[in-house]
Amino acid sequence: MSNFWGAVHFSKDPFSTAVYGMTAPSFHVIDPKTGAAIADQYVNVNSSTGEVSFTDDAKQASFATAYTVTIRISADSPWGAITNMPDDHVDMTFTIAQGAK
């Protein structure tokens, strides 16, 4: 269903199990060595939306060395494997550059 401007409107949440049987993806900062979710000193990630923000520590820091953060995006499909998402997750790594302010 779309309106004149092309925007799509759903009568129900498309991630609702009542519609497609899917669940929305989740997002977490992880320890890349263990895969465990962690509370990072410099980066927050909203587990529902994936929105990344910097902590107050990061806003005050002058990074003497580059700082790497790994965010895990997890999803589940009742129909089997998700293409390019082994083990129902994908890890994204980004780096805060040395000297960033």
N, CA, C and O atoms as CSV, one atom per row, in Angstrom:
chain,resi,resn,atom,element,x,y,z
A,1,MET,N,N,0.834,-1.167,0.000
A,1,MET,CA,C,0.000,0.000,0.000
A,1,MET,C,C,0.883,1.236,0.000
A,1,MET,O,O,1.755,1.367,0.859
A,2,SER,N,N,0.681,2.122,-0.921
A,2,SER,CA,C,1.441,3.365,-0.905
A,2,SER,C,C,0.519,4.518,-1.237
A,2,SER,O,O,-0.519,4.357,-1.880
A,3,ASN,N,N,0.932,5.686,-0.776
A,3,ASN,CA,C,0.138,6.860,-1.082
A,3,ASN,C,C,0.684,7.517,-2.343
A,3,ASN,O,O,1.589,6.984,-2.985
A,4,PHE,N,N,0.141,8.658,-2.691
A,4,PHE,CA,C,0.531,9.375,-3.902
A,4,PHE,C,C,2.032,9.664,-3.952
A,4,PHE,O,O,2.626,9.646,-5.030
A,5,TRP,N,N,2.646,9.929,-2.804
A,5,TRP,CA,C,4.061,10.308,-2.756
A,5,TRP,C,C,4.970,9.083,-2.674
A,5,TRP,O,O,6.190,9.239,-2.618
A,6,GLY,N,N,4.430,7.903,-2.666
A,6,GLY,CA,C,5.233,6.699,-2.663
A,6,GLY,C,C,5.552,6.169,-1.283
A,6,GLY,O,O,6.216,5.140,-1.155
A,7,ALA,N,N,5.091,6.854,-0.243
A,7,ALA,CA,C,5.349,6.383,1.115
A,7,ALA,C,C,4.520,5.130,1.375
A,7,ALA,O,O,3.358,5.045,0.978
A,8,VAL,N,N,5.119,4.184,2.031
A,8,VAL,CA,C,4.426,2.936,2.328
A,8,VAL,C,C,3.873,2.999,3.742
A,8,VAL,O,O,4.573,3.391,4.675
A,9,HIS,N,N,2.631,2.617,3.892
A,9,HIS,CA,C,1.978,2.603,5.201
A,9,HIS,C,C,1.467,1.187,5.453
A,9,HIS,O,O,0.801,0.594,4.604
A,10,PHE,N,N,1.780,0.670,6.598
A,10,PHE,CA,C,1.335,-0.666,6.957
A,10,PHE,C,C,0.212,-0.559,7.978
A,10,PHE,O,O,0.262,0.281,8.877
A,11,SER,N,N,-0.773,-1.387,7.845
A,11,SER,CA,C,-1.853,-1.400,8.825
A,11,SER,C,C,-1.401,-2.091,10.104
A,11,SER,O,O,-1.983,-1.888,11.169
A,12,LYS,N,N,-0.348,-2.918,9.988
A,12,LYS,CA,C,0.243,-3.579,11.148
A,12,LYS,C,C,1.758,-3.469,11.023
A,12,LYS,O,O,2.284,-3.282,9.926
A,13,ASP,N,N,2.442,-3.583,12.128
A,13,ASP,CA,C,3.900,-3.566,12.141
A,13,ASP,C,C,4.403,-4.713,11.264
A,13,ASP,O,O,4.061,-5.868,11.516
A,14,PRO,N,N,5.215,-4.417,10.229
A,14,PRO,CA,C,5.667,-5.497,9.343
A,14,PRO,C,C,6.569,-6.515,10.046
A,14,PRO,O,O,6.759,-7.619,9.536
A,15,PHE,N,N,7.123,-6.163,11.201
A,15,PHE,CA,C,7.932,-7.116,11.947
A,15,PHE,C,C,7.111,-7.896,12.961
A,15,PHE,O,O,7.648,-8.739,13.679
A,16,SER,N,N,5.839,-7.627,13.022
A,16,SER,CA,C,4.958,-8.350,13.925
A,16,SER,C,C,4.827,-9.796,13.475
A,16,SER,O,O,4.713,-10.068,12.280
A,17,THR,N,N,4.844,-10.715,14.416
A,17,THR,CA,C,4.670,-12.119,14.048
A,17,THR,C,C,3.282,-12.366,13.462
A,17,THR,O,O,3.059,-13.377,12.795
A,18,ALA,N,N,2.354,-11.452,13.708
A,18,ALA,CA,C,1.010,-11.592,13.161
A,18,ALA,C,C,0.987,-11.324,11.658
A,18,ALA,O,O,0.039,-11.715,10.978
A,19,VAL,N,N,2.025,-10.660,11.130
A,19,VAL,CA,C,2.037,-10.321,9.712
A,19,VAL,C,C,2.954,-11.262,8.930
A,19,VAL,O,O,2.485,-12.021,8.082
A,20,TYR,N,N,4.244,-11.216,9.206
A,20,TYR,CA,C,5.202,-12.000,8.429
A,20,TYR,C,C,5.956,-13.042,9.251
A,20,TYR,O,O,6.710,-13.832,8.683
A,21,GLY,N,N,5.779,-13.066,10.533
A,21,GLY,CA,C,6.492,-14.012,11.368
A,21,GLY,C,C,7.939,-13.624,11.609
A,21,GLY,O,O,8.730,-14.457,12.054
A,22,MET,N,N,8.310,-12.366,11.325
A,22,MET,CA,C,9.683,-11.917,11.497
A,22,MET,C,C,9.820,-11.132,12.796
A,22,MET,O,O,8.840,-10.661,13.373
A,23,THR,N,N,11.044,-11.010,13.225
A,23,THR,CA,C,11.345,-10.117,14.334
A,23,THR,C,C,12.284,-9.038,13.821
A,23,THR,O,O,13.076,-9.281,12.910
A,24,ALA,N,N,12.199,-7.855,14.399
A,24,ALA,CA,C,13.071,-6.756,14.003
A,24,ALA,C,C,14.508,-7.089,14.398
A,24,ALA,O,O,14.726,-7.784,15.391
A,25,PRO,N,N,15.487,-6.607,13.639
A,25,PRO,CA,C,16.876,-6.848,14.018
A,25,PRO,C,C,17.208,-6.140,15.328
A,25,PRO,O,O,16.537,-5.185,15.720
A,26,SER,N,N,18.251,-6.624,15.997
A,26,SER,CA,C,18.730,-5.960,17.209
A,26,SER,C,C,20.189,-5.575,17.007
A,26,SER,O,O,20.881,-6.154,16.170
A,27,PHE,N,N,20.645,-4.609,17.767
A,27,PHE,CA,C,21.970,-4.033,17.603
A,27,PHE,C,C,22.645,-3.945,18.963
A,27,PHE,O,O,22.028,-3.523,19.941
A,28,HIS,N,N,23.934,-4.350,19.026
A,28,HIS,CA,C,24.685,-4.288,20.285
A,28,HIS,C,C,26.151,-4.036,19.997
A,28,HIS,O,O,26.697,-4.548,19.019
A,29,VAL,N,N,26.797,-3.236,20.862
A,29,VAL,CA,C,28.252,-3.139,20.833
A,29,VAL,C,C,28.758,-4.431,21.457
A,29,VAL,O,O,28.269,-4.850,22.506
A,30,ILE,N,N,29.740,-5.066,20.812
A,30,ILE,CA,C,30.239,-6.349,21.316
A,30,ILE,C,C,31.752,-6.324,21.491
A,30,ILE,O,O,32.453,-5.485,20.926
A,31,ASP,N,N,32.228,-7.267,22.290
A,31,ASP,CA,C,33.651,-7.562,22.369
A,31,ASP,C,C,33.928,-8.487,21.186
A,31,ASP,O,O,33.390,-9.594,21.147
A,32,PRO,N,N,34.752,-8.069,20.216
A,32,PRO,CA,C,34.945,-8.898,19.027
A,32,PRO,C,C,35.630,-10.239,19.309
A,32,PRO,O,O,35.536,-11.161,18.498
A,33,LYS,N,N,36.307,-10.353,20.429
A,33,LYS,CA,C,36.979,-11.610,20.765
A,33,LYS,C,C,36.010,-12.653,21.295
A,33,LYS,O,O,36.173,-13.846,21.040
A,34,THR,N,N,34.984,-12.197,22.046
A,34,THR,CA,C,34.056,-13.142,22.669
A,34,THR,C,C,32.667,-13.116,22.047
A,34,THR,O,O,31.918,-14.085,22.168
A,35,GLY,N,N,32.315,-12.021,21.385
A,35,GLY,CA,C,30.970,-11.861,20.842
A,35,GLY,C,C,29.953,-11.414,21.874
A,35,GLY,O,O,28.769,-11.270,21.568
A,36,ALA,N,N,30.419,-11.193,23.112
A,36,ALA,CA,C,29.514,-10.777,24.191
A,36,ALA,C,C,29.185,-9.292,24.075
A,36,ALA,O,O,30.046,-8.477,23.745
A,37,ALA,N,N,27.922,-8.952,24.353
A,37,ALA,CA,C,27.507,-7.552,24.379
A,37,ALA,C,C,28.218,-6.850,25.534
A,37,ALA,O,O,28.356,-7.403,26.625
A,38,ILE,N,N,28.664,-5.627,25.273
A,38,ILE,CA,C,29.374,-4.854,26.292
A,38,ILE,C,C,28.831,-3.431,26.343
A,38,ILE,O,O,28.188,-2.959,25.405
A,39,ALA,N,N,29.103,-2.761,27.454
A,39,ALA,CA,C,28.844,-1.326,27.571
A,39,ALA,C,C,30.167,-0.653,27.222
A,39,ALA,O,O,31.120,-0.718,27.999
A,40,ASP,N,N,30.230,-0.014,26.072
A,40,ASP,CA,C,31.465,0.599,25.610
A,40,ASP,C,C,31.660,1.967,26.256
A,40,ASP,O,O,30.693,2.681,26.522
A,41,GLN,N,N,32.903,2.320,26.502
A,41,GLN,CA,C,33.219,3.601,27.140
A,41,GLN,C,C,32.895,4.790,26.238
A,41,GLN,O,O,32.541,5.862,26.730
A,42,TYR,N,N,33.012,4.609,24.924
A,42,TYR,CA,C,32.892,5.742,24.017
A,42,TYR,C,C,31.674,5.724,23.089
A,42,TYR,O,O,31.296,6.767,22.555
A,43,VAL,N,N,31.064,4.571,22.892
A,43,VAL,CA,C,29.988,4.460,21.906
A,43,VAL,C,C,28.769,3.776,22.516
A,43,VAL,O,O,28.886,2.770,23.216
A,44,ASN,N,N,27.598,4.343,22.237
A,44,ASN,CA,C,26.315,3.719,22.579
A,44,ASN,C,C,25.634,3.331,21.278
A,44,ASN,O,O,25.807,3.997,20.258
A,45,VAL,N,N,24.860,2.257,21.315
A,45,VAL,CA,C,24.034,1.902,20.165
A,45,VAL,C,C,22.647,1.545,20.697
A,45,VAL,O,O,22.511,0.762,21.638
A,46,ASN,N,N,21.627,2.130,20.080
A,46,ASN,CA,C,20.253,1.828,20.455
A,46,ASN,C,C,19.944,0.424,19.962
A,46,ASN,O,O,20.010,0.166,18.760
A,47,SER,N,N,19.606,-0.491,20.873
A,47,SER,CA,C,19.423,-1.895,20.504
A,47,SER,C,C,18.233,-2.122,19.566
A,47,SER,O,O,18.181,-3.141,18.878
A,48,SER,N,N,17.287,-1.195,19.531
A,48,SER,CA,C,16.120,-1.350,18.656
A,48,SER,C,C,16.290,-0.698,17.292
A,48,SER,O,O,15.837,-1.236,16.282
A,49,THR,N,N,16.951,0.471,17.260
A,49,THR,CA,C,17.045,1.223,16.004
A,49,THR,C,C,18.414,1.149,15.345
A,49,THR,O,O,18.541,1.395,14.145
A,50,GLY,N,N,19.443,0.810,16.125
A,50,GLY,CA,C,20.795,0.786,15.590
A,50,GLY,C,C,21.458,2.150,15.558
A,50,GLY,O,O,22.582,2.283,15.073
A,51,GLU,N,N,20.773,3.169,16.073
A,51,GLU,CA,C,21.350,4.517,16.078
A,51,GLU,C,C,22.578,4.539,16.991
A,51,GLU,O,O,22.513,4.140,18.153
A,52,VAL,N,N,23.689,5.012,16.441
A,52,VAL,CA,C,24.946,5.087,17.180
A,52,VAL,C,C,25.138,6.513,17.685
A,52,VAL,O,O,24.903,7.482,16.963
A,53,SER,N,N,25.572,6.619,18.941
A,53,SER,CA,C,25.883,7.931,19.509
A,53,SER,C,C,27.149,7.818,20.346
A,53,SER,O,O,27.555,6.725,20.740
A,54,PHE,N,N,27.759,8.952,20.608
A,54,PHE,CA,C,28.968,8.984,21.415
A,54,PHE,C,C,28.625,9.298,22.864
A,54,PHE,O,O,27.728,10.093,23.144
A,55,THR,N,N,29.345,8.669,23.778
A,55,THR,CA,C,29.165,8.935,25.202
A,55,THR,C,C,29.799,10.272,25.541
A,55,THR,O,O,30.518,10.849,24.726
A,56,ASP,N,N,29.536,10.760,26.738
A,56,ASP,CA,C,30.172,11.997,27.191
A,56,ASP,C,C,31.689,11.840,27.220
A,56,ASP,O,O,32.416,12.782,26.905
A,57,ASP,N,N,32.175,10.647,27.599
A,57,ASP,CA,C,33.623,10.403,27.592
A,57,ASP,C,C,34.206,10.617,26.204
A,57,ASP,O,O,35.271,11.218,26.066
A,58,ALA,N,N,33.527,10.136,25.183
A,58,ALA,CA,C,34.022,10.288,23.805
A,58,ALA,C,C,34.016,11.748,23.385
A,58,ALA,O,O,34.922,12.204,22.687
A,59,LYS,N,N,32.993,12.480,23.811
A,59,LYS,CA,C,32.891,13.890,23.437
A,59,LYS,C,C,33.996,14.719,24.071
A,59,LYS,O,O,34.351,15.777,23.552
A,60,GLN,N,N,34.543,14.252,25.184
A,60,GLN,CA,C,35.611,14.965,25.892
A,60,GLN,C,C,37.003,14.446,25.523
A,60,GLN,O,O,38.003,15.095,25.828
A,61,ALA,N,N,37.074,13.295,24.876
A,61,ALA,CA,C,38.356,12.629,24.628
A,61,ALA,C,C,39.099,13.234,23.445
A,61,ALA,O,O,38.502,13.750,22.500
A,62,SER,N,N,40.395,13.153,23.530
A,62,SER,CA,C,41.271,13.404,22.389
A,62,SER,C,C,41.985,12.078,22.181
A,62,SER,O,O,42.879,11.734,22.954
A,63,PHE,N,N,41.618,11.344,21.177
A,63,PHE,CA,C,42.077,9.974,21.003
A,63,PHE,C,C,43.551,9.934,20.607
A,63,PHE,O,O,43.914,10.294,19.487
A,64,ALA,N,N,44.396,9.490,21.542
A,64,ALA,CA,C,45.831,9.383,21.290
A,64,ALA,C,C,46.137,8.271,20.292
A,64,ALA,O,O,47.130,8.330,19.568
A,65,THR,N,N,45.283,7.271,20.264
A,65,THR,CA,C,45.395,6.177,19.284
A,65,THR,C,C,44.015,5.934,18.694
A,65,THR,O,O,43.001,6.322,19.275
A,66,ALA,N,N,43.987,5.295,17.547
A,66,ALA,CA,C,42.709,4.950,16.925
A,66,ALA,C,C,41.950,3.999,17.854
A,66,ALA,O,O,42.555,3.199,18.567
A,67,TYR,N,N,40.626,4.097,17.834
A,67,TYR,CA,C,39.775,3.282,18.704
A,67,TYR,C,C,38.762,2.559,17.840
A,67,TYR,O,O,38.020,3.190,17.087
A,68,THR,N,N,38.725,1.238,17.943
A,68,THR,CA,C,37.844,0.415,17.112
A,68,THR,C,C,36.661,-0.096,17.918
A,68,THR,O,O,36.809,-0.527,19.062
A,69,VAL,N,N,35.490,-0.041,17.306
A,69,VAL,CA,C,34.251,-0.496,17.929
A,69,VAL,C,C,33.575,-1.488,16.982
A,69,VAL,O,O,33.553,-1.279,15.769
A,70,THR,N,N,33.025,-2.568,17.542
A,70,THR,CA,C,32.306,-3.555,16.743
A,70,THR,C,C,30.849,-3.593,17.180
A,70,THR,O,O,30.542,-3.735,18.363
A,71,ILE,N,N,29.961,-3.464,16.204
A,71,ILE,CA,C,28.519,-3.526,16.463
A,71,ILE,C,C,27.977,-4.773,15.778
A,71,ILE,O,O,28.226,-5.010,14.596
A,72,ARG,N,N,27.234,-5.561,16.539
A,72,ARG,CA,C,26.614,-6.780,16.006
A,72,ARG,C,C,25.152,-6.494,15.678
A,72,ARG,O,O,24.401,-5.981,16.508
A,73,ILE,N,N,24.765,-6.838,14.451
A,73,ILE,CA,C,23.377,-6.746,14.014
A,73,ILE,C,C,22.864,-8.173,13.951
A,73,ILE,O,O,23.386,-8.997,13.199
A,74,SER,N,N,21.846,-8.462,14.737
A,74,SER,CA,C,21.293,-9.814,14.808
A,74,SER,C,C,19.870,-9.821,14.275
A,74,SER,O,O,19.097,-8.891,14.504
A,75,ALA,N,N,19.545,-10.880,13.567
A,75,ALA,CA,C,18.188,-11.041,13.038
A,75,ALA,C,C,17.869,-12.529,13.000
A,75,ALA,O,O,18.760,-13.376,13.065
A,76,ASP,N,N,16.598,-12.822,12.894
A,76,ASP,CA,C,16.158,-14.206,12.885
A,76,ASP,C,C,15.083,-14.365,11.823
A,76,ASP,O,O,14.229,-13.495,11.655
A,77,SER,N,N,15.130,-15.470,11.115
A,77,SER,CA,C,14.118,-15.750,10.103
A,77,SER,C,C,13.533,-17.135,10.348
A,77,SER,O,O,14.277,-18.107,10.477
A,78,PRO,N,N,12.214,-17.236,10.413
A,78,PRO,CA,C,11.601,-18.549,10.587
A,78,PRO,C,C,11.698,-19.419,9.334
A,78,PRO,O,O,11.352,-20.600,9.373
A,79,TRP,N,N,12.169,-18.840,8.215
A,79,TRP,CA,C,12.242,-19.578,6.955
A,79,TRP,C,C,13.639,-20.102,6.649
A,79,TRP,O,O,13.878,-20.613,5.555
A,80,GLY,N,N,14.562,-19.984,7.594
A,80,GLY,CA,C,15.903,-20.505,7.362
A,80,GLY,C,C,16.956,-19.419,7.340
A,80,GLY,O,O,16.738,-18.312,7.833
A,81,ALA,N,N,18.091,-19.744,6.767
A,81,ALA,CA,C,19.250,-18.852,6.773
A,81,ALA,C,C,18.954,-17.541,6.049
A,81,ALA,O,O,18.199,-17.506,5.077
A,82,ILE,N,N,19.560,-16.476,6.540
A,82,ILE,CA,C,19.464,-15.162,5.911
A,82,ILE,C,C,20.723,-14.990,5.056
A,82,ILE,O,O,21.836,-15.157,5.554
A,83,THR,N,N,20.553,-14.662,3.792
A,83,THR,CA,C,21.677,-14.510,2.877
A,83,THR,C,C,22.685,-13.506,3.424
A,83,THR,O,O,22.309,-12.426,3.880
A,84,ASN,N,N,23.953,-13.860,3.378
A,84,ASN,CA,C,25.070,-13.029,3.843
A,84,ASN,C,C,25.013,-12.720,5.329
A,84,ASN,O,O,25.616,-11.744,5.776
A,85,MET,N,N,24.305,-13.524,6.099
A,85,MET,CA,C,24.224,-13.324,7.540
A,85,MET,C,C,24.384,-14.674,8.236
A,85,MET,O,O,23.423,-15.207,8.789
A,86,PRO,N,N,25.603,-15.228,8.210
A,86,PRO,CA,C,25.817,-16.518,8.871
A,86,PRO,C,C,25.575,-16.400,10.376
A,86,PRO,O,O,25.838,-15.358,10.977
A,87,ASP,N,N,25.087,-17.443,10.958
A,87,ASP,CA,C,24.821,-17.479,12.401
A,87,ASP,C,C,23.817,-16.416,12.840
A,87,ASP,O,O,23.804,-16.019,14.005
A,88,ASP,N,N,22.979,-15.954,11.918
A,88,ASP,CA,C,21.927,-14.968,12.218
A,88,ASP,C,C,22.453,-13.633,12.711
A,88,ASP,O,O,21.728,-12.906,13.391
A,89,HIS,N,N,23.707,-13.285,12.386
A,89,HIS,CA,C,24.223,-11.962,12.730
A,89,HIS,C,C,25.335,-11.553,11.772
A,89,HIS,O,O,25.928,-12.382,11.081
A,90,VAL,N,N,25.593,-10.271,11.752
A,90,VAL,CA,C,26.724,-9.724,11.013
A,90,VAL,C,C,27.366,-8.680,11.924
A,90,VAL,O,O,26.672,-7.917,12.596
A,91,ASP,N,N,28.696,-8.655,11.938
A,91,ASP,CA,C,29.424,-7.692,12.755
A,91,ASP,C,C,29.972,-6.586,11.869
A,91,ASP,O,O,30.557,-6.854,10.819
A,92,MET,N,N,29.782,-5.340,12.296
A,92,MET,CA,C,30.312,-4.179,11.589
A,92,MET,C,C,31.318,-3.503,12.505
A,92,MET,O,O,31.043,-3.268,13.682
A,93,THR,N,N,32.466,-3.199,11.963
A,93,THR,CA,C,33.519,-2.574,12.745
A,93,THR,C,C,33.790,-1.191,12.181
A,93,THR,O,O,33.881,-1.017,10.966
A,94,PHE,N,N,33.918,-0.208,13.062
A,94,PHE,CA,C,34.323,1.124,12.616
A,94,PHE,C,C,35.366,1.660,13.578
A,94,PHE,O,O,35.481,1.205,14.716
A,95,THR,N,N,36.124,2.634,13.100
A,95,THR,CA,C,37.251,3.159,13.866
A,95,THR,C,C,37.115,4.656,14.053
A,95,THR,O,O,36.812,5.394,13.115
A,96,ILE,N,N,37.347,5.090,15.285
A,96,ILE,CA,C,37.469,6.506,15.593
A,96,ILE,C,C,38.938,6.828,15.370
A,96,ILE,O,O,39.804,6.233,16.012
A,97,ALA,N,N,39.228,7.744,14.484
A,97,ALA,CA,C,40.607,8.015,14.076
A,97,ALA,C,C,41.448,8.628,15.203
A,97,ALA,O,O,40.950,9.352,16.066
A,98,GLN,N,N,42.728,8.306,15.153
A,98,GLN,CA,C,43.676,8.911,16.092
A,98,GLN,C,C,43.574,10.427,15.983
A,98,GLN,O,O,43.541,10.975,14.881
A,99,GLY,N,N,43.524,11.101,17.125
A,99,GLY,CA,C,43.452,12.549,17.158
A,99,GLY,C,C,42.051,13.123,16.987
A,99,GLY,O,O,41.878,14.341,16.998
A,100,ALA,N,N,41.040,12.252,16.829
A,100,ALA,CA,C,39.659,12.726,16.651
A,100,ALA,C,C,39.227,13.509,17.880
A,100,ALA,O,O,39.595,13.177,19.007
A,101,LYS,N,N,38.452,14.539,17.651
A,101,LYS,CA,C,37.920,15.365,18.754
A,101,LYS,C,C,36.442,15.576,18.553
A,101,LYS,O,O,35.798,16.242,19.363
